[in-house]
Amino acid sequence: MRIPPTSFLSRPATTMDVERAYKRVQFMVNSAGLRKDIYLNKRYEKPYLKRRRLKSERHRMKFAIEVQRRVQLISVMKLKGM
């Protein structure tokens, strides 16, 4: 689940301590993908390199999901005694 990039800017201030608030902001920044976007926008990325990078990222995500699915299947099979 991605958080909209501007959603963390309008959070109300509460009486929580500074460290906890900082960790919360860091979590929101990381989950929104802002740090990655800032890093990627530092320099120009050629279109063919961008396509290659995005293709690789998609493949990594699909592979991770497939591995997770297989592990769940194997754990179910172990429970059934197969």
PDB file with one MODEL, atoms N, CA, C and O in Angstrom:
MODEL        1
ATOM      1  N   MET A   1       0.842  -1.170   0.000  1.00  0.00           N
ATOM      2  CA  MET A   1       0.000   0.000   0.000  1.00  0.00           C
ATOM      3  C   MET A   1       0.891   1.238   0.000  1.00  0.00           C
ATOM      4  O   MET A   1       1.763   1.375   0.858  1.00  0.00           O
ATOM      5  N   ARG A   2       0.683   2.113  -0.930  1.00  0.00           N
ATOM      6  CA  ARG A   2       1.471   3.339  -1.016  1.00  0.00           C
ATOM      7  C   ARG A   2       0.682   4.501  -0.440  1.00  0.00           C
ATOM      8  O   ARG A   2      -0.519   4.639  -0.672  1.00  0.00           O
ATOM      9  N   ILE A   3       1.371   5.317   0.304  1.00  0.00           N
ATOM     10  CA  ILE A   3       0.779   6.519   0.886  1.00  0.00           C
ATOM     11  C   ILE A   3       1.001   7.661  -0.096  1.00  0.00           C
ATOM     12  O   ILE A   3       2.103   7.792  -0.629  1.00  0.00           O
ATOM     13  N   PRO A   4       0.000   8.486  -0.352  1.00  0.00           N
ATOM     14  CA  PRO A   4       0.211   9.630  -1.246  1.00  0.00           C
ATOM     15  C   PRO A   4       1.360  10.495  -0.750  1.00  0.00           C
ATOM     16  O   PRO A   4       1.507  10.686   0.457  1.00  0.00           O
ATOM     17  N   PRO A   5       2.181  11.024  -1.662  1.00  0.00           N
ATOM     18  CA  PRO A   5       3.392  11.745  -1.262  1.00  0.00           C
ATOM     19  C   PRO A   5       3.162  12.929  -0.338  1.00  0.00           C
ATOM     20  O   PRO A   5       4.048  13.267   0.447  1.00  0.00           O
ATOM     21  N   THR A   6       2.005  13.567  -0.405  1.00  0.00           N
ATOM     22  CA  THR A   6       1.784  14.754   0.419  1.00  0.00           C
ATOM     23  C   THR A   6       1.013  14.454   1.695  1.00  0.00           C
ATOM     24  O   THR A   6       0.762  15.368   2.480  1.00  0.00           O
ATOM     25  N   SER A   7       0.632  13.216   1.925  1.00  0.00           N
ATOM     26  CA  SER A   7      -0.214  12.926   3.079  1.00  0.00           C
ATOM     27  C   SER A   7       0.515  13.122   4.399  1.00  0.00           C
ATOM     28  O   SER A   7      -0.117  13.474   5.395  1.00  0.00           O
ATOM     29  N   PHE A   8       1.828  12.905   4.437  1.00  0.00           N
ATOM     30  CA  PHE A   8       2.535  13.056   5.699  1.00  0.00           C
ATOM     31  C   PHE A   8       2.804  14.520   6.037  1.00  0.00           C
ATOM     32  O   PHE A   8       3.189  14.830   7.165  1.00  0.00           O
ATOM     33  N   LEU A   9       2.610  15.420   5.081  1.00  0.00           N
ATOM     34  CA  LEU A   9       2.867  16.832   5.329  1.00  0.00           C
ATOM     35  C   LEU A   9       1.782  17.476   6.176  1.00  0.00           C
ATOM     36  O   LEU A   9       2.020  18.513   6.796  1.00  0.00           O
ATOM     37  N   SER A  10       0.610  16.891   6.213  1.00  0.00           N
ATOM     38  CA  SER A  10      -0.505  17.523   6.909  1.00  0.00           C
ATOM     39  C   SER A  10      -0.898  16.776   8.183  1.00  0.00           C
ATOM     40  O   SER A  10      -2.060  16.815   8.586  1.00  0.00           O
ATOM     41  N   ARG A  11       0.043  16.109   8.808  1.00  0.00           N
ATOM     42  CA  ARG A  11      -0.257  15.403  10.048  1.00  0.00           C
ATOM     43  C   ARG A  11      -0.302  16.390  11.208  1.00  0.00           C
ATOM     44  O   ARG A  11       0.569  17.253  11.316  1.00  0.00           O
ATOM     45  N   PRO A  12      -1.306  16.275  12.079  1.00  0.00           N
ATOM     46  CA  PRO A  12      -1.369  17.190  13.227  1.00  0.00           C
ATOM     47  C   PRO A  12      -0.286  16.851  14.251  1.00  0.00           C
ATOM     48  O   PRO A  12       0.050  15.683  14.446  1.00  0.00           O
ATOM     49  N   ALA A  13       0.247  17.863  14.891  1.00  0.00           N
ATOM     50  CA  ALA A  13       1.267  17.662  15.920  1.00  0.00           C
ATOM     51  C   ALA A  13       0.582  17.252  17.214  1.00  0.00           C
ATOM     52  O   ALA A  13      -0.417  17.848  17.618  1.00  0.00           O
ATOM     53  N   THR A  14       1.120  16.249  17.847  1.00  0.00           N
ATOM     54  CA  THR A  14       0.579  15.794  19.126  1.00  0.00           C
ATOM     55  C   THR A  14       1.664  15.931  20.186  1.00  0.00           C
ATOM     56  O   THR A  14       2.725  16.500  19.931  1.00  0.00           O
ATOM     57  N   THR A  15       1.394  15.415  21.357  1.00  0.00           N
ATOM     58  CA  THR A  15       2.336  15.564  22.463  1.00  0.00           C
ATOM     59  C   THR A  15       3.352  14.425  22.528  1.00  0.00           C
ATOM     60  O   THR A  15       3.982  14.235  23.568  1.00  0.00           O
ATOM     61  N   MET A  16       3.527  13.670  21.457  1.00  0.00           N
ATOM     62  CA  MET A  16       4.494  12.575  21.495  1.00  0.00           C
ATOM     63  C   MET A  16       5.921  13.130  21.470  1.00  0.00           C
ATOM     64  O   MET A  16       6.150  14.264  21.049  1.00  0.00           O
ATOM     65  N   ASP A  17       6.859  12.326  21.920  1.00  0.00           N
ATOM     66  CA  ASP A  17       8.233  12.796  21.982  1.00  0.00           C
ATOM     67  C   ASP A  17       8.830  12.919  20.574  1.00  0.00           C
ATOM     68  O   ASP A  17       8.289  12.370  19.614  1.00  0.00           O
ATOM     69  N   VAL A  18       9.923  13.627  20.463  1.00  0.00           N
ATOM     70  CA  VAL A  18      10.521  13.962  19.172  1.00  0.00           C
ATOM     71  C   VAL A  18      11.012  12.715  18.447  1.00  0.00           C
ATOM     72  O   VAL A  18      10.823  12.589  17.237  1.00  0.00           O
ATOM     73  N   GLU A  19      11.638  11.799  19.171  1.00  0.00           N
ATOM     74  CA  GLU A  19      12.181  10.596  18.539  1.00  0.00           C
ATOM     75  C   GLU A  19      11.076   9.767  17.892  1.00  0.00           C
ATOM     76  O   GLU A  19      11.227   9.283  16.770  1.00  0.00           O
ATOM     77  N   ARG A  20       9.985   9.612  18.596  1.00  0.00           N
ATOM     78  CA  ARG A  20       8.865   8.830  18.071  1.00  0.00           C
ATOM     79  C   ARG A  20       8.253   9.510  16.844  1.00  0.00           C
ATOM     80  O   ARG A  20       7.898   8.845  15.871  1.00  0.00           O
ATOM     81  N   ALA A  21       8.134  10.821  16.897  1.00  0.00           N
ATOM     82  CA  ALA A  21       7.587  11.562  15.758  1.00  0.00           C
ATOM     83  C   ALA A  21       8.516  11.450  14.553  1.00  0.00           C
ATOM     84  O   ALA A  21       8.051  11.293  13.424  1.00  0.00           O
ATOM     85  N   TYR A  22       9.826  11.530  14.786  1.00  0.00           N
ATOM     86  CA  TYR A  22      10.800  11.408  13.696  1.00  0.00           C
ATOM     87  C   TYR A  22      10.720  10.029  13.050  1.00  0.00           C
ATOM     88  O   TYR A  22      10.750   9.914  11.825  1.00  0.00           O
ATOM     89  N   LYS A  23      10.619   8.980  13.871  1.00  0.00           N
ATOM     90  CA  LYS A  23      10.508   7.625  13.327  1.00  0.00           C
ATOM     91  C   LYS A  23       9.228   7.476  12.506  1.00  0.00           C
ATOM     92  O   LYS A  23       9.213   6.799  11.478  1.00  0.00           O
ATOM     93  N   ARG A  24       8.172   8.108  12.968  1.00  0.00           N
ATOM     94  CA  ARG A  24       6.900   8.032  12.249  1.00  0.00           C
ATOM     95  C   ARG A  24       7.006   8.708  10.881  1.00  0.00           C
ATOM     96  O   ARG A  24       6.515   8.182   9.882  1.00  0.00           O
ATOM     97  N   VAL A  25       7.647   9.873  10.842  1.00  0.00           N
ATOM     98  CA  VAL A  25       7.836  10.583   9.572  1.00  0.00           C
ATOM     99  C   VAL A  25       8.722   9.761   8.643  1.00  0.00           C
ATOM    100  O   VAL A  25       8.442   9.662   7.448  1.00  0.00           O
ATOM    101  N   GLN A  26       9.792   9.169   9.183  1.00  0.00           N
ATOM    102  CA  GLN A  26      10.681   8.341   8.371  1.00  0.00           C
ATOM    103  C   GLN A  26       9.920   7.158   7.773  1.00  0.00           C
ATOM    104  O   GLN A  26      10.117   6.816   6.607  1.00  0.00           O
ATOM    105  N   PHE A  27       9.055   6.538   8.567  1.00  0.00           N
ATOM    106  CA  PHE A  27       8.263   5.420   8.067  1.00  0.00           C
ATOM    107  C   PHE A  27       7.358   5.869   6.922  1.00  0.00           C
ATOM    108  O   PHE A  27       7.241   5.180   5.908  1.00  0.00           O
ATOM    109  N   MET A  28       6.720   7.025   7.088  1.00  0.00           N
ATOM    110  CA  MET A  28       5.826   7.526   6.047  1.00  0.00           C
ATOM    111  C   MET A  28       6.591   7.880   4.779  1.00  0.00           C
ATOM    112  O   MET A  28       6.113   7.621   3.675  1.00  0.00           O
ATOM    113  N   VAL A  29       7.769   8.469   4.927  1.00  0.00           N
ATOM    114  CA  VAL A  29       8.590   8.821   3.765  1.00  0.00           C
ATOM    115  C   VAL A  29       9.026   7.560   3.032  1.00  0.00           C
ATOM    116  O   VAL A  29       8.966   7.502   1.804  1.00  0.00           O
ATOM    117  N   ASN A  30       9.465   6.550   3.780  1.00  0.00           N
ATOM    118  CA  ASN A  30       9.917   5.311   3.152  1.00  0.00           C
ATOM    119  C   ASN A  30       8.772   4.569   2.481  1.00  0.00           C
ATOM    120  O   ASN A  30       8.935   4.048   1.378  1.00  0.00           O
ATOM    121  N   SER A  31       7.623   4.516   3.129  1.00  0.00           N
ATOM    122  CA  SER A  31       6.507   3.778   2.545  1.00  0.00           C
ATOM    123  C   SER A  31       5.934   4.488   1.325  1.00  0.00           C
ATOM    124  O   SER A  31       5.361   3.839   0.450  1.00  0.00           O
ATOM    125  N   ALA A  32       6.076   5.798   1.252  1.00  0.00           N
ATOM    126  CA  ALA A  32       5.596   6.529   0.081  1.00  0.00           C
ATOM    127  C   ALA A  32       6.583   6.445  -1.074  1.00  0.00           C
ATOM    128  O   ALA A  32       6.246   6.800  -2.204  1.00  0.00           O
ATOM    129  N   GLY A  33       7.798   5.980  -0.805  1.00  0.00           N
ATOM    130  CA  GLY A  33       8.796   5.862  -1.858  1.00  0.00           C
ATOM    131  C   GLY A  33       9.468   7.177  -2.207  1.00  0.00           C
ATOM    132  O   GLY A  33      10.059   7.300  -3.280  1.00  0.00           O
ATOM    133  N   LEU A  34       9.389   8.154  -1.328  1.00  0.00           N
ATOM    134  CA  LEU A  34       9.961   9.471  -1.622  1.00  0.00           C
ATOM    135  C   LEU A  34      11.479   9.432  -1.675  1.00  0.00           C
ATOM    136  O   LEU A  34      12.086  10.084  -2.525  1.00  0.00           O
ATOM    137  N   ARG A  35      12.093   8.685  -0.786  1.00  0.00           N
ATOM    138  CA  ARG A  35      13.553   8.617  -0.755  1.00  0.00           C
ATOM    139  C   ARG A  35      14.087   8.040  -2.070  1.00  0.00           C
ATOM    140  O   ARG A  35      15.081   8.525  -2.610  1.00  0.00           O
ATOM    141  N   LYS A  36      13.431   7.023  -2.565  1.00  0.00           N
ATOM    142  CA  LYS A  36      13.850   6.413  -3.830  1.00  0.00           C
ATOM    143  C   LYS A  36      13.660   7.392  -4.986  1.00  0.00           C
ATOM    144  O   LYS A  36      14.525   7.505  -5.855  1.00  0.00           O
ATOM    145  N   ASP A  37      12.534   8.097  -4.997  1.00  0.00           N
ATOM    146  CA  ASP A  37      12.274   9.070  -6.058  1.00  0.00           C
ATOM    147  C   ASP A  37      13.306  10.193  -6.050  1.00  0.00           C
ATOM    148  O   ASP A  37      13.771  10.618  -7.107  1.00  0.00           O
ATOM    149  N   ILE A  38      13.661  10.667  -4.878  1.00  0.00           N
ATOM    150  CA  ILE A  38      14.661  11.732  -4.781  1.00  0.00           C
ATOM    151  C   ILE A  38      15.999  11.240  -5.302  1.00  0.00           C
ATOM    152  O   ILE A  38      16.684  11.949  -6.039  1.00  0.00           O
ATOM    153  N   TYR A  39      16.368  10.029  -4.922  1.00  0.00           N
ATOM    154  CA  TYR A  39      17.639   9.468  -5.382  1.00  0.00           C
ATOM    155  C   TYR A  39      17.652   9.314  -6.899  1.00  0.00           C
ATOM    156  O   TYR A  39      18.651   9.626  -7.548  1.00  0.00           O
ATOM    157  N   LEU A  40      16.555   8.836  -7.462  1.00  0.00           N
ATOM    158  CA  LEU A  40      16.504   8.611  -8.910  1.00  0.00           C
ATOM    159  C   LEU A  40      16.452   9.913  -9.695  1.00  0.00           C
ATOM    160  O   LEU A  40      16.905   9.954 -10.839  1.00  0.00           O
ATOM    161  N   ASN A  41      15.914  10.969  -9.114  1.00  0.00           N
ATOM    162  CA  ASN A  41      15.796  12.239  -9.823  1.00  0.00           C
ATOM    163  C   ASN A  41      17.037  13.124  -9.701  1.00  0.00           C
ATOM    164  O   ASN A  41      17.052  14.233 -10.235  1.00  0.00           O
ATOM    165  N   LYS A  42      18.065  12.660  -9.015  1.00  0.00           N
ATOM    166  CA  LYS A  42      19.284  13.458  -8.907  1.00  0.00           C
ATOM    167  C   LYS A  42      19.951  13.627 -10.267  1.00  0.00           C
ATOM    168  O   LYS A  42      20.481  14.692 -10.584  1.00  0.00           O
ATOM    169  N   ARG A  43      19.916  12.577 -11.056  1.00  0.00           N
ATOM    170  CA  ARG A  43      20.540  12.616 -12.374  1.00  0.00           C
ATOM    171  C   ARG A  43      19.546  12.119 -13.413  1.00  0.00           C
ATOM    172  O   ARG A  43      18.594  11.404 -13.100  1.00  0.00           O
ATOM    173  N   TYR A  44      19.791  12.516 -14.646  1.00  0.00           N
ATOM    174  CA  TYR A  44      18.929  12.093 -15.742  1.00  0.00           C
ATOM    175  C   TYR A  44      19.134  10.610 -16.001  1.00  0.00           C
ATOM    176  O   TYR A  44      20.263  10.119 -16.023  1.00  0.00           O
ATOM    177  N   GLU A  45      18.039   9.912 -16.195  1.00  0.00           N
ATOM    178  CA  GLU A  45      18.094   8.488 -16.501  1.00  0.00           C
ATOM    179  C   GLU A  45      17.595   8.295 -17.927  1.00  0.00           C
ATOM    180  O   GLU A  45      16.471   8.666 -18.264  1.00  0.00           O
ATOM    181  N   LYS A  46      18.440   7.715 -18.743  1.00  0.00           N
ATOM    182  CA  LYS A  46      18.064   7.513 -20.139  1.00  0.00           C
ATOM    183  C   LYS A  46      16.853   6.585 -20.208  1.00  0.00           C
ATOM    184  O   LYS A  46      16.701   5.685 -19.382  1.00  0.00           O
ATOM    185  N   PRO A  47      15.992   6.816 -21.205  1.00  0.00           N
ATOM    186  CA  PRO A  47      14.749   6.031 -21.275  1.00  0.00           C
ATOM    187  C   PRO A  47      14.968   4.521 -21.335  1.00  0.00           C
ATOM    188  O   PRO A  47      14.227   3.764 -20.708  1.00  0.00           O
ATOM    189  N   TYR A  48      15.986   4.073 -22.087  1.00  0.00           N
ATOM    190  CA  TYR A  48      16.176   2.629 -22.180  1.00  0.00           C
ATOM    191  C   TYR A  48      16.670   2.058 -20.846  1.00  0.00           C
ATOM    192  O   TYR A  48      16.349   0.917 -20.512  1.00  0.00           O
ATOM    193  N   LEU A  49      17.438   2.828 -20.089  1.00  0.00           N
ATOM    194  CA  LEU A  49      17.873   2.369 -18.773  1.00  0.00           C
ATOM    195  C   LEU A  49      16.708   2.358 -17.782  1.00  0.00           C
ATOM    196  O   LEU A  49      16.615   1.481 -16.923  1.00  0.00           O
ATOM    197  N   LYS A  50      15.824   3.342 -17.916  1.00  0.00           N
ATOM    198  CA  LYS A  50      14.651   3.387 -17.045  1.00  0.00           C
ATOM    199  C   LYS A  50      13.749   2.186 -17.314  1.00  0.00           C
ATOM    200  O   LYS A  50      13.253   1.558 -16.379  1.00  0.00           O
ATOM    201  N   ARG A  51      13.536   1.867 -18.593  1.00  0.00           N
ATOM    202  CA  ARG A  51      12.721   0.691 -18.936  1.00  0.00           C
ATOM    203  C   ARG A  51      13.341  -0.576 -18.364  1.00  0.00           C
ATOM    204  O   ARG A  51      12.642  -1.429 -17.816  1.00  0.00           O
ATOM    205  N   ARG A  52      14.655  -0.690 -18.496  1.00  0.00           N
ATOM    206  CA  ARG A  52      15.351  -1.874 -17.995  1.00  0.00           C
ATOM    207  C   ARG A  52      15.216  -1.979 -16.472  1.00  0.00           C
ATOM    208  O   ARG A  52      14.963  -3.059 -15.940  1.00  0.00           O
ATOM    209  N   ARG A  53      15.385  -0.855 -15.781  1.00  0.00           N
ATOM    210  CA  ARG A  53      15.277  -0.844 -14.322  1.00  0.00           C
ATOM    211  C   ARG A  53      13.863  -1.206 -13.875  1.00  0.00           C
ATOM    212  O   ARG A  53      13.682  -2.009 -12.959  1.00  0.00           O
ATOM    213  N   LEU A  54      12.862  -0.610 -14.526  1.00  0.00           N
ATOM    214  CA  LEU A  54      11.480  -0.897 -14.145  1.00  0.00           C
ATOM    215  C   LEU A  54      11.116  -2.350 -14.424  1.00  0.00           C
ATOM    216  O   LEU A  54      10.393  -2.974 -13.647  1.00  0.00           O
ATOM    217  N   LYS A  55      11.617  -2.887 -15.533  1.00  0.00           N
ATOM    218  CA  LYS A  55      11.368  -4.288 -15.858  1.00  0.00           C
ATOM    219  C   LYS A  55      11.979  -5.190 -14.791  1.00  0.00           C
ATOM    220  O   LYS A  55      11.366  -6.168 -14.362  1.00  0.00           O
ATOM    221  N   SER A  56      13.191  -4.850 -14.371  1.00  0.00           N
ATOM    222  CA  SER A  56      13.862  -5.630 -13.338  1.00  0.00           C
ATOM    223  C   SER A  56      13.104  -5.548 -12.012  1.00  0.00           C
ATOM    224  O   SER A  56      12.955  -6.554 -11.319  1.00  0.00           O
ATOM    225  N   GLU A  57      12.628  -4.358 -11.659  1.00  0.00           N
ATOM    226  CA  GLU A  57      11.868  -4.201 -10.419  1.00  0.00           C
ATOM    227  C   GLU A  57      10.577  -5.003 -10.460  1.00  0.00           C
ATOM    228  O   GLU A  57      10.201  -5.635  -9.473  1.00  0.00           O
ATOM    229  N   ARG A  58       9.897  -4.976 -11.607  1.00  0.00           N
ATOM    230  CA  ARG A  58       8.664  -5.765 -11.736  1.00  0.00           C
ATOM    231  C   ARG A  58       8.965  -7.250 -11.592  1.00  0.00           C
ATOM    232  O   ARG A  58       8.237  -7.976 -10.915  1.00  0.00           O
ATOM    233  N   HIS A  59      10.044  -7.697 -12.232  1.00  0.00           N
ATOM    234  CA  HIS A  59      10.407  -9.110 -12.161  1.00  0.00           C
ATOM    235  C   HIS A  59      10.730  -9.508 -10.723  1.00  0.00           C
ATOM    236  O   HIS A  59      10.320 -10.574 -10.265  1.00  0.00           O
ATOM    237  N   ARG A  60      11.462  -8.658 -10.013  1.00  0.00           N
ATOM    238  CA  ARG A  60      11.808  -8.955  -8.629  1.00  0.00           C
ATOM    239  C   ARG A  60      10.563  -9.089  -7.763  1.00  0.00           C
ATOM    240  O   ARG A  60      10.475  -9.982  -6.921  1.00  0.00           O
ATOM    241  N   MET A  61       9.599  -8.190  -7.977  1.00  0.00           N
ATOM    242  CA  MET A  61       8.361  -8.251  -7.198  1.00  0.00           C
ATOM    243  C   MET A  61       7.582  -9.527  -7.501  1.00  0.00           C
ATOM    244  O   MET A  61       7.099 -10.197  -6.588  1.00  0.00           O
ATOM    245  N   LYS A  62       7.461  -9.863  -8.789  1.00  0.00           N
ATOM    246  CA  LYS A  62       6.743 -11.081  -9.168  1.00  0.00           C
ATOM    247  C   LYS A  62       7.437 -12.318  -8.612  1.00  0.00           C
ATOM    248  O   LYS A  62       6.782 -13.246  -8.136  1.00  0.00           O
ATOM    249  N   PHE A  63       8.773 -12.328  -8.674  1.00  0.00           N
ATOM    250  CA  PHE A  63       9.538 -13.463  -8.171  1.00  0.00           C
ATOM    251  C   PHE A  63       9.337 -13.622  -6.671  1.00  0.00           C
ATOM    252  O   PHE A  63       9.145 -14.738  -6.188  1.00  0.00           O
ATOM    253  N   ALA A  64       9.378 -12.521  -5.930  1.00  0.00           N
ATOM    254  CA  ALA A  64       9.191 -12.574  -4.479  1.00  0.00           C
ATOM    255  C   ALA A  64       7.798 -13.089  -4.128  1.00  0.00           C
ATOM    256  O   ALA A  64       7.642 -13.876  -3.195  1.00  0.00           O
ATOM    257  N   ILE A  65       6.798 -12.650  -4.866  1.00  0.00           N
ATOM    258  CA  ILE A  65       5.429 -13.115  -4.618  1.00  0.00           C
ATOM    259  C   ILE A  65       5.322 -14.608  -4.896  1.00  0.00           C
ATOM    260  O   ILE A  65       4.682 -15.340  -4.142  1.00  0.00           O
ATOM    261  N   GLU A  66       5.948 -15.059  -5.978  1.00  0.00           N
ATOM    262  CA  GLU A  66       5.902 -16.480  -6.334  1.00  0.00           C
ATOM    263  C   GLU A  66       6.624 -17.331  -5.291  1.00  0.00           C
ATOM    264  O   GLU A  66       6.137 -18.402  -4.929  1.00  0.00           O
ATOM    265  N   VAL A  67       7.764 -16.874  -4.808  1.00  0.00           N
ATOM    266  CA  VAL A  67       8.489 -17.613  -3.772  1.00  0.00           C
ATOM    267  C   VAL A  67       7.642 -17.690  -2.508  1.00  0.00           C
ATOM    268  O   VAL A  67       7.556 -18.743  -1.877  1.00  0.00           O
ATOM    269  N   GLN A  68       7.024 -16.586  -2.145  1.00  0.00           N
ATOM    270  CA  GLN A  68       6.170 -16.557  -0.960  1.00  0.00           C
ATOM    271  C   GLN A  68       5.008 -17.540  -1.112  1.00  0.00           C
ATOM    272  O   GLN A  68       4.648 -18.237  -0.163  1.00  0.00           O
ATOM    273  N   ARG A  69       4.432 -17.590  -2.298  1.00  0.00           N
ATOM    274  CA  ARG A  69       3.319 -18.505  -2.549  1.00  0.00           C
ATOM    275  C   ARG A  69       3.766 -19.961  -2.442  1.00  0.00           C
ATOM    276  O   ARG A  69       3.057 -20.799  -1.884  1.00  0.00           O
ATOM    277  N   ARG A  70       4.958 -20.253  -2.986  1.00  0.00           N
ATOM    278  CA  ARG A  70       5.475 -21.624  -2.924  1.00  0.00           C
ATOM    279  C   ARG A  70       5.770 -22.039  -1.485  1.00  0.00           C
ATOM    280  O   ARG A  70       5.490 -23.172  -1.095  1.00  0.00           O
ATOM    281  N   VAL A  71       6.327 -21.136  -0.704  1.00  0.00           N
ATOM    282  CA  VAL A  71       6.621 -21.446   0.696  1.00  0.00           C
ATOM    283  C   VAL A  71       5.329 -21.738   1.446  1.00  0.00           C
ATOM    284  O   VAL A  71       5.283 -22.667   2.254  1.00  0.00           O
ATOM    285  N   GLN A  72       4.289 -20.969   1.195  1.00  0.00           N
ATOM    286  CA  GLN A  72       3.001 -21.225   1.841  1.00  0.00           C
ATOM    287  C   GLN A  72       2.440 -22.575   1.421  1.00  0.00           C
ATOM    288  O   GLN A  72       1.883 -23.301   2.245  1.00  0.00           O
ATOM    289  N   LEU A  73       2.582 -22.916   0.147  1.00  0.00           N
ATOM    290  CA  LEU A  73       2.096 -24.199  -0.353  1.00  0.00           C
ATOM    291  C   LEU A  73       2.833 -25.347   0.322  1.00  0.00           C
ATOM    292  O   LEU A  73       2.218 -26.336   0.720  1.00  0.00           O
ATOM    293  N   ILE A  74       4.142 -25.218   0.451  1.00  0.00           N
ATOM    294  CA  ILE A  74       4.932 -26.273   1.085  1.00  0.00           C
ATOM    295  C   ILE A  74       4.567 -26.406   2.558  1.00  0.00           C
ATOM    296  O   ILE A  74       4.495 -27.520   3.075  1.00  0.00           O
ATOM    297  N   SER A  75       4.337 -25.296   3.235  1.00  0.00           N
ATOM    298  CA  SER A  75       3.964 -25.378   4.652  1.00  0.00           C
ATOM    299  C   SER A  75       2.600 -26.044   4.819  1.00  0.00           C
ATOM    300  O   SER A  75       2.391 -26.787   5.779  1.00  0.00           O
ATOM    301  N   VAL A  76       1.678 -25.791   3.907  1.00  0.00           N
ATOM    302  CA  VAL A  76       0.369 -26.455   3.955  1.00  0.00           C
ATOM    303  C   VAL A  76       0.532 -27.945   3.703  1.00  0.00           C
ATOM    304  O   VAL A  76      -0.107 -28.765   4.362  1.00  0.00           O
ATOM    305  N   MET A  77       1.392 -28.295   2.746  1.00  0.00           N
ATOM    306  CA  MET A  77       1.632 -29.709   2.454  1.00  0.00           C
ATOM    307  C   MET A  77       2.258 -30.410   3.657  1.00  0.00           C
ATOM    308  O   MET A  77       1.924 -31.562   3.933  1.00  0.00           O
ATOM    309  N   LYS A  78       3.156 -29.743   4.374  1.00  0.00           N
ATOM    310  CA  LYS A  78       3.768 -30.341   5.560  1.00  0.00           C
ATOM    311  C   LYS A  78       2.729 -30.574   6.645  1.00  0.00           C
ATOM    312  O   LYS A  78       2.758 -31.595   7.333  1.00  0.00           O
ATOM    313  N   LEU A  79       1.807 -29.621   6.797  1.00  0.00           N
ATOM    314  CA  LEU A  79       0.764 -29.781   7.806  1.00  0.00           C
ATOM    315  C   LEU A  79      -0.147 -30.963   7.486  1.00  0.00           C
ATOM    316  O   LEU A  79      -0.618 -31.656   8.388  1.00  0.00           O
ATOM    317  N   LYS A  80      -0.389 -31.188   6.198  1.00  0.00           N
ATOM    318  CA  LYS A  80      -1.248 -32.294   5.787  1.00  0.00           C
ATOM    319  C   LYS A  80      -0.508 -33.622   5.792  1.00  0.00           C
ATOM    320  O   LYS A  80      -1.127 -34.677   5.660  1.00  0.00           O
ATOM    321  N   GLY A  81       0.818 -33.581   5.945  1.00  0.00           N
ATOM    322  CA  GLY A  81       1.609 -34.806   6.003  1.00  0.00           C
ATOM    323  C   GLY A  81       1.952 -35.363   4.639  1.00  0.00           C
ATOM    324  O   GLY A  81       2.109 -36.575   4.494  1.00  0.00           O
ATOM    325  N   MET A  82       2.069 -34.531   3.662  1.00  0.00           N
ATOM    326  CA  MET A  82       2.392 -34.988   2.311  1.00  0.00           C
ATOM    327  C   MET A  82       3.876 -35.068   2.116  1.00  0.00           C
ATOM    328  O   MET A  82       4.337 -35.435   1.035  1.00  0.00           O
TER     329      MET A  82
ENDMDL
END
